[in-house]
Amino acid sequence: DYKESVKWYRLAAEQGDSLAQYNLGVRFYNGKGVIQDYKEAVKWFRLAAERGDSLAQYNLGLMYTNGEGVVQDYKESVKWYRLAAEQGDSESQKLIQLYTKDAGQGNSYALEWMREYEKQEKQENEREGDRTHLTFILLIVTLGCLYFLPSIISFRRNHRNRWLIFLVNLVFGVTVLGWIGSLIWSLNKVDDPIKGGYKTDGQDGDHHF
């Protein structure tokens, strides 16, 4: 009774049993006891594959190769074939060897498969490189802003000694005392000194009441 088996597979699969997850994936792939659903099959194969089930890893790789339930992705398929092969799955080992050998001998399908895999791997490496460069640039900008924080504060506050603070920050900011000193200086009062006062000899002065 396929429907009954699906019921019990699901109960066990939902509790994390990798064998039940694999078997449930097979049921959904074949449409036995349930309506055939490749996406649902991928879901359960993936759960089992992530738990180290080599058969699930092989099947997941196959579905990525054929684009069943997922967008066709040769790089992802190779990833799962290799994981299965590392655990001794003979089909995965043969498949990887076959594609590599056939591609070397000029088999058109194998060549297409290998070229697509290499293309996707190259694109992924380029994206990873771009992310690394962006991260490096953001890090430099962040460190630069942190280093010149005292100067930034002094200019934002229109501090009367802002250029001196900048000079101290630039030259001595590499030291803890120099950076903290310039920061404290930038946070000091920015009011101008008191102008005027009492004058003598007939000069006008400020009026104080």
C-alpha positions as CSV (number, residue, x, y, z in Angstrom):
1,D,0.0,0.0,0.0
2,Y,1.9,3.0,-1.3
3,K,-0.3,5.6,0.4
4,E,0.1,3.9,3.8
5,S,3.9,3.8,3.3
6,V,3.9,7.5,2.4
7,K,2.0,8.2,5.7
8,W,4.7,6.5,7.8
9,Y,7.6,7.8,5.8
10,R,6.4,11.3,6.3
11,L,6.0,10.9,10.1
12,A,9.5,9.6,10.3
13,A,10.9,12.1,7.8
14,E,9.5,15.0,9.7
15,Q,11.4,13.8,12.8
16,G,14.6,14.0,10.8
17,D,15.1,10.3,9.8
18,S,17.3,10.5,6.7
19,L,16.2,7.1,5.3
20,A,12.6,8.1,5.5
21,Q,13.3,11.4,3.9
22,Y,15.1,9.6,1.0
23,N,12.2,7.1,0.6
24,L,9.7,9.9,0.7
25,G,11.6,11.7,-2.0
26,V,11.5,8.6,-4.2
27,R,7.7,8.4,-3.7
28,F,7.3,11.9,-4.9
29,Y,9.7,11.5,-7.8
30,N,7.9,8.3,-9.0
31,G,4.4,9.5,-8.0
32,K,3.6,6.3,-6.1
33,G,1.1,6.9,-3.2
34,V,1.2,10.6,-3.9
35,I,0.8,12.9,-6.9
36,Q,4.1,13.1,-8.7
37,D,5.9,16.3,-7.6
38,Y,9.5,16.9,-8.5
39,K,9.8,20.0,-6.3
40,E,8.6,18.0,-3.3
41,A,11.0,15.2,-4.2
42,V,13.9,17.7,-4.3
43,K,12.9,19.0,-0.9
44,W,13.1,15.5,0.7
45,F,16.2,14.4,-1.2
46,R,17.9,17.6,-0.1
47,L,17.0,17.1,3.6
48,A,18.4,13.5,3.4
49,A,21.4,14.6,1.4
50,E,22.3,17.3,3.9
51,R,22.3,14.5,6.6
52,G,24.8,12.6,4.5
53,D,22.7,10.1,2.7
54,S,24.7,9.2,-0.4
55,L,21.7,7.9,-2.5
56,A,19.9,11.2,-1.8
57,Q,23.0,13.1,-2.8
58,Y,23.2,11.2,-6.1
59,N,19.5,11.7,-6.8
60,L,19.7,15.4,-6.0
61,G,22.7,15.7,-8.3
62,L,20.7,13.9,-11.1
63,M,17.7,16.3,-10.7
64,Y,20.0,19.3,-11.0
65,T,21.6,17.7,-14.1
66,N,18.1,17.2,-15.7
67,G,16.5,20.4,-14.3
68,E,13.7,18.4,-12.6
69,G,12.1,20.4,-9.8
70,V,15.0,22.9,-9.9
71,V,16.7,25.2,-12.3
72,Q,19.2,23.2,-14.3
73,D,22.6,23.7,-12.6
74,Y,25.6,21.6,-13.6
75,K,27.8,23.1,-10.8
76,E,25.3,22.1,-8.2
77,S,24.9,18.7,-9.7
78,V,28.7,18.1,-9.6
79,K,28.7,19.2,-5.9
80,W,26.2,16.5,-4.9
81,Y,27.8,13.8,-7.2
82,R,31.1,14.5,-5.5
83,L,29.7,14.3,-2.0
84,A,28.1,11.0,-2.9
85,A,31.3,9.7,-4.6
86,E,33.4,10.6,-1.5
87,Q,31.1,8.3,0.5
88,G,31.8,5.5,-2.0
89,D,28.6,5.7,-4.1
90,S,29.7,3.9,-7.2
91,E,27.2,5.5,-9.6
92,S,28.4,8.9,-8.7
93,Q,32.0,7.9,-9.1
94,K,31.3,6.4,-12.5
95,L,29.2,9.4,-13.7
96,I,32.0,11.9,-12.8
97,Q,34.6,9.6,-14.5
98,L,32.4,9.1,-17.5
99,Y,31.7,12.7,-18.1
100,T,35.4,13.6,-17.7
101,K,36.5,10.8,-20.0
102,D,33.9,11.4,-22.7
103,A,34.5,15.1,-22.6
104,G,38.2,14.4,-23.3
105,Q,37.2,12.1,-26.2
106,G,34.9,14.7,-27.8
107,N,31.5,13.4,-26.8
108,S,29.2,16.4,-27.5
109,Y,26.8,16.0,-24.5
110,A,29.7,15.4,-22.1
111,L,31.6,18.4,-23.6
112,E,28.5,20.6,-23.1
113,W,28.0,19.3,-19.6
114,M,31.7,20.0,-18.7
115,R,31.7,23.4,-20.4
116,E,28.6,24.5,-18.6
117,Y,30.0,23.3,-15.3
118,E,33.2,25.2,-15.9
119,K,31.3,28.3,-17.0
120,Q,29.2,28.3,-13.9
121,E,32.3,27.7,-11.7
122,K,34.1,30.6,-13.3
123,Q,31.1,32.9,-12.8
124,E,30.8,31.8,-9.2
125,N,34.5,32.5,-8.7
126,E,34.2,36.0,-10.3
127,R,31.2,36.8,-8.1
128,E,33.2,35.7,-5.1
129,G,36.1,37.8,-6.2
130,D,33.8,40.9,-6.6
131,R,32.4,40.3,-3.1
132,T,35.9,40.1,-1.7
133,H,37.0,43.3,-3.4
134,L,33.8,45.1,-2.2
135,T,34.4,43.9,1.3
136,F,38.0,45.1,1.2
137,I,37.0,48.5,-0.1
138,L,34.3,48.9,2.6
139,L,36.8,47.9,5.2
140,I,39.3,50.5,4.1
141,V,36.6,53.2,4.0
142,T,35.3,52.2,7.4
143,L,38.8,52.2,8.9
144,G,39.6,55.6,7.2
145,C,36.4,57.2,8.7
146,L,37.3,55.8,12.1
147,Y,40.9,57.0,11.9
148,F,39.8,60.6,10.9
149,L,36.8,60.7,13.2
150,P,38.3,63.5,15.3
151,S,38.9,65.6,12.2
152,I,35.4,64.9,10.8
153,I,33.9,65.9,14.1
154,S,35.9,69.1,14.3
155,F,35.0,70.2,10.8
156,R,31.4,69.3,11.3
157,R,31.3,71.4,14.4
158,N,33.3,74.2,12.7
159,H,35.8,74.1,15.5
160,R,38.1,77.1,15.5
161,N,41.2,74.7,15.8
162,R,39.9,72.3,13.2
163,W,43.0,72.4,11.0
164,L,45.3,71.9,14.0
165,I,43.1,69.0,15.1
166,F,43.4,67.5,11.6
167,L,47.2,67.8,11.7
168,V,47.4,66.1,15.1
169,N,45.0,63.5,13.9
170,L,46.9,62.9,10.7
171,V,50.4,62.7,12.3
172,F,49.7,61.3,15.7
173,G,46.5,59.4,15.1
174,V,48.4,56.1,14.7
175,T,49.0,56.2,18.4
176,V,46.2,55.6,21.0
177,L,47.0,58.7,22.9
178,G,47.3,60.9,19.7
179,W,43.9,59.7,18.5
180,I,42.1,60.0,21.8
181,G,43.7,63.4,22.4
182,S,42.6,64.8,19.0
183,L,39.1,63.3,19.6
184,I,38.8,65.0,23.0
185,W,40.0,68.3,21.5
186,S,37.4,68.0,18.7
187,L,34.7,67.6,21.3
188,N,35.7,70.7,23.3
189,K,33.7,73.9,23.3
190,V,33.8,75.7,20.0
191,D,32.6,79.2,21.3
192,D,34.9,82.1,20.3
193,P,36.8,83.8,23.1
194,I,35.0,86.7,24.8
195,K,35.6,89.9,22.9
196,G,35.7,93.4,24.2
197,G,35.8,94.2,27.9
198,Y,36.7,97.3,29.9
199,K,38.9,99.9,28.2
200,T,40.6,103.0,29.2
201,D,41.9,106.3,27.7
202,G,38.5,107.2,26.3
203,Q,38.2,104.0,24.2
204,D,34.8,102.6,23.8
205,G,34.2,99.3,25.5
206,D,31.3,96.9,26.0
207,H,28.5,98.2,28.2
208,H,27.9,96.0,31.3
209,F,24.8,96.6,33.4
